[in-house]
Amino acid sequence: MPKIVPIKILKTMKEEYEILKLGNPILRRTAKEVSKEEILSENIQNLIDDMWNVMEKAGGIGLAAPQIGISIQLAVIKLESSSDRYENLEDSEEFIIFNPELEVINPEKQGFWEGCLSVPGLRGYVKRPKKLKISYLNEKAEKKEVIVEDFLATVFQHELDHLFGYLYVDRLDSTKDLVFEDELVNITKDKILD
Ligand code: ZN
């Protein structure tokens, strides 16, 4: 049974959201599942709009609710070809994801230099499975399934990790794969989307 999100808490949310950074304990919690009724509530529908706004303002390609201090299983993802933070992206559709389940279809791993709005200034080279099936509820509380591969597979795994208390830094093979963004340019640009 999914736990019910306390509406009271959402009603008192600040209008300006702050993106929580590595070290904040909320980022380490397993977020609560959201019921269908809650997904359709005005509070959650407004929260979805707010999340797109926060993500856009920060120049991200994905955002999970715990990153703005709301510990529920909700993430939004949209790859933008105009992104300043990532090169060579193709536009994706807008994904609004509640209560996801991940199933690895191709366990072969691929690596990308990941960044995170909660870990500003750094990039880490993380290898993750190439292809997955994601089952989730969308903003209309409808059951959805999507097959994701390549960079999108990494973005999904990164964002959905946030709902279960993980950050990409936990997925590094070695701390030697963690660098400052400014230094990454000196390593090689090719690796960013290899
Ligand atoms: Zn992140």
Residues whose N, C-alpha, C, O or C-beta is under 5 A from the ligand:
A	BS01	ZN	G115 C116 L117
